[in-house]
Amino acid sequence: MIVRAATIDDTPAIARVNADTWRTAYRNIIPADFLANLSYEVRESNWREILLNADNTGDFACVAENDLGEIVGFAAGCPERTGKYDYRGELSAIYILEAYQRQGIGRQLVREIAAKLAESGFNSMLLWVLADNSACKFYEALGGEKVDERETVRAGVLLKEIAYGWKNTAILIDSSA
């Protein structure tokens, strides 16, 4: 498995991983008809825009490739978006195809995002995750502490999100995982 910086050429694969992972991760959380209608094209356009504007926004992404060179996961980071928390960086997205989960790829992607944030002077990080997402256990296992909760609407459904934070991302970067 190789983790590397994402490029514009990766946006079709990032879009596919993003949509396909939503369909599996949120299948019992978000209505099935909404998930079935997720568009690769719309997601590709969104990710292309994010990567094209990265120099102005501080956003960045990395991808995980399997041994065949196929992108099977990705993560994105940025400066913390709300400005209301005591965390400088944010893990804004992390998605791994279901068949590749529980193989250490998530840890590698989190480490890469934390390291890139640290290079930019952001030595703390938070992320938002739906409270019903099983990934909450993953973030807790990585040492994430619950920072806050909020309500959000996705696909017309009122849901709860949890913010997990790391006051010092060195624990993520220096881990042997």
C-alpha positions as CSV (number, residue, x, y, z in Angstrom):
1,M,0.0,0.0,0.0
2,I,1.3,3.4,-1.0
3,V,0.1,6.7,0.5
4,R,0.9,9.8,-1.5
5,A,-0.2,13.3,-2.2
6,A,-3.3,13.6,-4.3
7,T,-3.2,15.2,-7.8
8,I,-5.9,16.6,-10.0
9,D,-5.6,13.4,-12.1
10,D,-6.8,11.5,-9.0
11,T,-10.2,13.2,-8.8
12,P,-12.2,10.6,-10.7
13,A,-10.9,7.9,-8.4
14,I,-11.3,10.1,-5.3
15,A,-14.9,10.7,-6.4
16,R,-15.6,7.0,-6.8
17,V,-14.1,6.2,-3.4
18,N,-16.1,9.0,-1.8
19,A,-19.4,8.0,-3.2
20,D,-19.0,4.3,-2.8
21,T,-17.8,4.6,0.8
22,W,-20.8,6.9,1.6
23,R,-23.0,4.0,0.3
24,T,-21.5,1.5,2.7
25,A,-20.7,3.6,5.7
26,Y,-24.0,5.4,5.8
27,R,-26.3,2.7,4.6
28,N,-28.2,2.5,7.9
29,I,-27.9,6.2,8.6
30,I,-28.9,8.0,5.5
31,P,-31.9,7.1,3.2
32,A,-31.0,4.4,0.6
33,D,-32.5,6.4,-2.3
34,F,-30.2,9.3,-1.5
35,L,-27.2,7.1,-1.4
36,A,-28.2,5.3,-4.6
37,N,-28.3,8.6,-6.4
38,L,-24.9,9.9,-5.4
39,S,-23.1,11.2,-8.5
40,Y,-19.5,10.5,-9.3
41,E,-19.5,13.5,-11.6
42,V,-20.7,15.9,-8.9
43,R,-18.2,14.6,-6.4
44,E,-15.4,14.7,-9.0
45,S,-16.2,18.3,-9.7
46,N,-16.2,19.1,-6.0
47,W,-12.8,17.5,-5.4
48,R,-11.3,19.0,-8.5
49,E,-12.4,22.5,-7.2
50,I,-10.9,21.7,-3.8
51,L,-7.5,20.6,-5.2
52,L,-7.4,23.4,-7.8
53,N,-7.9,26.0,-5.0
54,A,-5.6,24.4,-2.5
55,D,-2.9,27.1,-2.7
56,N,-5.5,29.7,-1.6
57,T,-7.4,27.6,1.0
58,G,-4.7,25.4,2.6
59,D,-6.8,22.3,1.7
60,F,-4.9,19.2,0.6
61,A,-5.5,15.5,0.1
62,C,-3.6,12.2,0.0
63,V,-4.6,8.9,-1.5
64,A,-3.9,5.3,-0.7
65,E,-3.1,3.0,-3.6
66,N,-3.2,-0.8,-3.6
67,D,-0.5,-3.0,-5.2
68,L,-2.2,-2.5,-8.6
69,G,-2.0,1.3,-8.4
70,E,-5.8,1.6,-7.8
71,I,-6.9,4.3,-5.3
72,V,-8.8,2.6,-2.5
73,G,-8.9,5.4,0.0
74,F,-8.2,9.0,0.5
75,A,-8.1,11.7,3.2
76,A,-8.1,15.5,3.2
77,G,-7.0,18.1,5.6
78,C,-7.2,21.9,6.0
79,P,-7.0,24.6,8.6
80,E,-9.8,24.2,11.1
81,R,-12.9,25.6,9.3
82,T,-15.0,27.2,12.1
83,G,-12.4,29.1,14.0
84,K,-14.3,28.4,17.2
85,Y,-12.1,25.5,18.6
86,D,-8.7,25.3,20.1
87,Y,-7.5,23.1,17.3
88,R,-5.6,24.5,14.3
89,G,-6.0,21.8,11.7
90,E,-8.8,19.6,10.6
91,L,-9.1,16.2,9.1
92,S,-11.9,17.2,6.7
93,A,-12.5,13.8,5.0
94,I,-11.3,10.2,5.2
95,Y,-12.9,7.4,3.1
96,I,-11.7,3.9,2.5
97,L,-13.4,1.3,0.3
98,E,-15.1,-1.2,2.5
99,A,-13.0,-4.1,1.2
100,Y,-9.8,-2.3,2.3
101,Q,-10.9,-1.3,5.8
102,R,-9.4,-2.7,8.9
103,Q,-6.0,-3.1,7.2
104,G,-4.2,-0.1,8.7
105,I,-4.9,2.2,5.7
106,G,-6.9,4.6,7.9
107,R,-4.1,4.9,10.4
108,Q,-1.7,5.6,7.5
109,L,-4.0,8.3,6.0
110,V,-4.5,9.9,9.4
111,R,-0.8,10.0,10.0
112,E,-0.2,11.6,6.6
113,I,-2.8,14.3,7.2
114,A,-1.5,15.0,10.7
115,A,2.1,15.2,9.4
116,K,1.1,17.6,6.5
117,L,-0.8,19.8,9.0
118,A,2.2,19.8,11.3
119,E,4.4,20.9,8.3
120,S,2.1,23.9,8.0
121,G,2.4,24.7,11.7
122,F,-0.9,23.1,12.8
123,N,0.1,20.7,15.6
124,S,-3.5,20.0,16.8
125,M,-6.4,18.6,14.8
126,L,-10.0,17.8,15.0
127,L,-12.6,16.1,12.8
128,W,-16.3,15.8,12.6
129,V,-18.0,12.4,12.2
130,L,-21.6,11.3,12.3
131,A,-22.4,9.9,15.8
132,D,-23.9,6.7,14.3
133,N,-20.8,6.0,12.2
134,S,-18.8,3.0,13.4
135,A,-15.6,5.0,12.7
136,C,-16.1,6.7,16.0
137,K,-14.4,3.7,17.7
138,F,-11.5,4.1,15.3
139,Y,-10.9,7.7,16.2
140,E,-11.2,6.9,19.9
141,A,-8.6,4.1,19.4
142,L,-6.3,6.7,17.9
143,G,-6.6,8.8,21.0
144,G,-9.2,11.3,19.8
145,E,-11.1,13.0,22.6
146,K,-14.7,14.2,22.2
147,V,-14.6,17.9,21.8
148,D,-18.2,18.8,20.9
149,E,-21.4,17.7,19.3
150,R,-23.8,19.4,16.9
151,E,-26.8,18.6,14.8
152,T,-26.6,18.5,11.0
153,V,-29.0,17.7,8.2
154,R,-28.0,15.2,5.6
155,A,-30.4,14.0,2.9
156,G,-33.2,15.6,4.8
157,V,-32.5,13.6,8.0
158,L,-31.5,15.4,11.3
159,L,-28.3,13.7,12.5
160,K,-25.8,14.2,15.3
161,E,-22.1,14.8,14.6
162,I,-19.3,14.4,17.1
163,A,-16.0,16.3,17.0
164,Y,-12.9,14.4,18.0
165,G,-9.7,16.2,18.7
166,W,-6.0,15.7,19.2
167,K,-4.3,18.6,21.2
168,N,-0.9,17.3,20.0
169,T,-0.8,15.4,16.7
170,A,2.7,14.1,17.4
171,I,1.0,11.1,18.9
172,L,-0.5,10.3,15.5
173,I,2.7,11.1,13.5
174,D,5.1,9.2,15.8
175,S,2.9,6.2,16.2
176,S,4.3,2.9,14.9
177,A,0.9,2.1,13.4
